[in-house]
């Protein structure tokens, strides 16, 4: 047996909410450089790229990270980490922590198992709810990850995370903080369904057929499958979301305009720019997040039961 034993009492919604946000933050700390590399590769080739961006070419995941470290310093792969952690605490807590509760809400009374349709509906619901709350943090994170800072001679647009929120609101209006909400809702509904439903089904089948017990190997395999499925189906929307969020006012009229210009100027393969770092990041993120999440749920329930125990 690997890890903590499952609790006799099912985890509460509060435990899932807190556990999901904490586990997602831990996963972000581990995989954030891969996410930054993905963003840089996705925006490479834009027509209105800056002079610095035109001078800097990225090739592959490792090459992108090494280029960033060499030209911008060792901390550059973690640009936007504060906003990223803020995003996960508000975003993952809702889309992952509330998934089981919403799934049960949609499941007809008396049913032993939730149908795939019910699970997809629950994933879309919590994904959309999460984006509605956490969109400003995502916009700021992407802006920091996309910004190129080549030393003392170049200026930073934002002095810090809070300054970024204020500057975007002042220059682009409050709507600027919710820029790209619709492609982000689409992207995260797809990602959430792919991640949560795939993880849910793989884990359920592994346990139902007694292939594995409810411990680390089961969680690892389920999470890896979830990460792969999420990357395949979500990459096109993710690229459009990244470019639209990072674009200056007026570059694109809408997410659809962004998508059409990408196809016209760079071809359909542009939708899968940064696929390798996306898969490495989502695969690694899902493994770290779900394994940590499962253990956190059990640890938090053990603490809660100890507190409630009379002895």
N, C-alpha and C positions, 0 to 999 in steps of 0.2 A: 504494500500500500504506500502510495506517495502523497505527501501533504497531509493536511488536516482531514479528519473523518467528517462525513456529512452530518449536519445537525439533525437531531430527531424532529426539531420544529422547523417548518419552512421559513426561510428568511422573510422578514417584513419588507414592505415597500420602502420604508425609510432606510433600511440596511442596504437594499439594492441600489437606491438612489445615491447614497453616500459612497458605497463600494464601487459603483460604476465610475463616478467622477474621479475618485482617487486612483483607481486602476488605470484609467485613461491618461491621467497626468503622468503616472509612472511610465506608461508605454510611450508617451510623447517625449519624455526625457531621453529615452533609449533611442528612439527612431527619428528625432527631429532633423538631423542633418540630411537624412534620406528625403524627407518631405521638402526641405529647402532646395535640394538638388532637383527634385521633380519640378518645382515651381520654375526654377531657372531654365530648365530644358523646355518646359511648356511655353514660356514667353519668348524663347529664342526664335528669331525670324520675323517678329512683328515689324510692320512697315515703319512705325514711328518709334523705333527703338532709339535709345539715347546713344550718344557718341561712345560712352564707356561700354555700353552693351555691344555696340558694333565692333569695338576693339577686342572684346573678350568672347571667345568661342568655347563652348562647353561640349565635351565628347564623353558620353557614358556617365554612369553614376559616380564611380571612383574619380574619374577625370574631372568631373564638375566640382566635387568636393575639394580635391587637391588644388584645382585652379582658384577656387574661392579662398582657400587657406593661404595660397601663395600671393594672390593679388590684394586680398582684403583683410588678411589676418586670421589667426586661429579661431577667433570667436564668431566669424561670419556665418558658419553653418547653423549657428543658433540664433541668428537674427529673427526677432519676432517670437522668441520662446515665451516671454511673459504673456503676450496676447494669446499664444497657443495654449498655455496652461489655464488662462481665464476661460478660453473657449471650451476646453474639455470639462472644466468643472460645471459649466452651465449647459453644455451641449450633450456630452456623453451621459451625464446624470439623467437627462430626460429621455434620450433616444434608446439607451440601453437599460437604465435603471427602471423605467416605467413600462418597458416592453411586455413583461409578463403580466402586469396588471391590466394593460390595455388588451392584450391577447385574451385574457380571461373575460374581460368585459364583452368582447365580440363573440366569444364562444357560447353557443346555445346551452341553456341549462340542461344538465343530464348527460352531456357529451363527455366521453372519457378522454378524447384527444381533440386538439384543435386541428381543423383542416388547413391545407396549404393556403387557401384563399384567406382564411381568418388570420393566419400568420403574416401574410403579405400585407393585409389591411392594417394590422397592428404596426408593422414596420414602417409603412407609409405614414401612418398617423403620428407616431412618436418622432420620426425623422422630420416631418414638417413642423411639429411643435418645437423641436429643438432648434431648428434654423430660425424660426420666428423670434426666439429669445436670444440666440447667440450670434446672429449675423454680424453686428458691429465688430465683435472680437475676431471673426474670420476675415473681414475686410482689412483690419489693421495688421493681422498676422501676415496676410499675403503681401501687403504693401512693404512690410519690413523684409520679408524673404526675397522679394523681387528687386529691392533697391540695391544698387551697386555703389560701394564706398571704397574708393581707391587711394586711401591715405589722407594725409594732412591737407593736401591741396584741394580735395573735393569736399563739398558741403553735404551735410545730412539734412533731409527735408524735415525729419521729425527728431526731436531731441530725446524722446522717450515715448513709452506706450500711451500715457495719459495725454501727452502733447499731441500724439497722433489722433486720438479721438477728438480733441478740441480743434485741431487744424482742419481735419476733414469736415467736421460740422460747420466750421466758420467759412471755409472756401467752397464747399460743395453743398452745404445745407445738411439738415438732419437726414435727408434722403440719401446723402452720400454714404452714410454709415450702413445703410441697408441696400447699397448698390449690389446688384447681382443676386438679389434674394430669390427670384424665381428660378434661375438656373441652379442656384444652390439648393433650393427645395427639391428640384428635380433630381439633382445629383445625390443628395443625401437620402431622399426617399429610395432611390435605386440602391445606394450603398447600404442603407440600413436594412432593406429587405434582403439583399444578397448576404450581408453579414449575419444578421440575426436569424433569418429563416434557415439559411444553410447550416449555421452552427447548431441551431435547434434540432434540425432534422438529422444531421450526421450524428450528433450526440445521442439523440433518441434511438436511432437505429443501432448504434454500437452497444447501447445498454439493453435494448429489447432482444437482440440476438445473442446477448451474453458474450460479445467479442471482447469487450473491455469492461472494467468496473468504472464507477464514477470518480475517477482520479486523474492525475496529471497526464498520462498517455492519451486518455480519451479526450481531455480538454485540448491538448496540443493538436491532435489530428483534426478535430472539429474546427478549431480556430484557423489552422492552415488552409483547410478547404474553404472556409468562409472568406479569408483574405484573397484567395485566388479568384473566386467567383465575383467578388466585389470589384476587383481590379478590371476584369474583362468587361463587365457590363457598364462600369461607371467612368472609364477613362475618357470617352468622347465628351461627356458632359463636364467632367472635371477640368479638361483643358479649356473649354469655353468659359467656365466659371472663373478660372484663374486669370485668363486674359481680360475678361470683362471687368473684374474687380480691380485689376491693376491698371487699367487704361485711364488716361487723363480725360476730363470732361470733353465730350464732342467727338472722340475717336470712333466710337461705335454708337449707333442710335438705339440699339437694343441687343440683347443676347443673340437673337436671331440674325441680326446684321453682323455681329461678331462671327457667328458660325459661317455665314455665307462668304464673308471676306476671307476667312481662313481657307475655305475650300477653293475659292477663286485664285488666291495668291500662292498657296502652299500645297494644295491637293488634299485628298481625304486622309492621307497618312498623317497629316498634322494632328488629327484627333487622337492619335496614339503616341504623340511626342511625350517623352518621359515615362513610357510604359514600364520599363525595367525598374527605375526607382520607385514608381507607383506600386508595383508588385512587391518589391523588396520591402518597401515601407509598410504597405497594408498587410502583407503577410506577417512581417515581424511584429507590427503593431497589434494585429489581432491575436497572435500567439501570446505576446506579453500581457495584453489587456485581459483576455479571457481567462488565462491561467491565474493571473493576479486577482481578477474579479471573483473567480470561484473560491479562492482561498480567503479573500477578504470577507466574503459573505459568511463563510464558516467561522472565521475568527470573530467577526462582529456579533454573530449569533451566540457564540460561546461566551463572549463577554456579557452580552445582554442576559443570558440565562444565569450566569454566575451572580449578576447584580440582583436578579429577581429571586434567586434561591434563598430560603430562610436560614440556611446553614453555611 
